[in-house]
C-alpha cells in the first residue's frame, strides 16, 4: 500500500526492523480492513502537518 508510506500511523519498529501500522484497531476493525473491497484505508491520517496550511493559501 503506497498510501501507508505517508500515513501518520506508519512508524518504524526497531524490534521488527520494519515499518508497522500503529493505528488503534481491534480484531474486528482489522478483519474489516483486510476484507474490505474499497481501495482506501479507513484509518489513514495524513502525516503532513502543513497540508492544512497549504490548503488555506
N, C-alpha and C positions, 0 to 999 in steps of 0.2 A: 504494500500500500504506500504509494508515494505521498498520500495525504498525511501519514503518520510522521514523516520526516520533519515537518514544521509544526507539529502539534505541541501544545504546551504540556501535555501529559507524557510526552516521549522523553524519557530520561535514561542516562547511561547507568547501568548497574555493574559495579566493579566485580561483584561475585560471579555474575553470569558472563561478564566481558562482552556485553551486547546492550543494545537499546531495548527497553521494555516500556510497555504502556502502564502508567500509574494511575489511570482513571479509576475512580471508586465505583466498582460494579460488583454485584453479587453473581451467584451462579446463573440465575435466571436472566439477568442482563447479558452475561457473557454468551449464553446459549442463543438468545435473540440476536446478538451481534454476529455470531458465526453463521446463523441460518437465514439472516435477512437477505432478501434479493436486491435491495437497494444498494447503490454504489457508495453512498456516504456513510460516514461513521456518526452515530448519534451522540457520541461523547467528544467529538472533535472541538477543540478550542484553539483558536489561532494564537500562536506563541509570539506574534509580532506585537509588541507593546505600542508601537507608533501607528498601527493601522487606523485607529480611530482618529488620530490627529490628521493623517493624510486624507481621510475621508471628509473631514470638516473643511479642508482648504479649498 
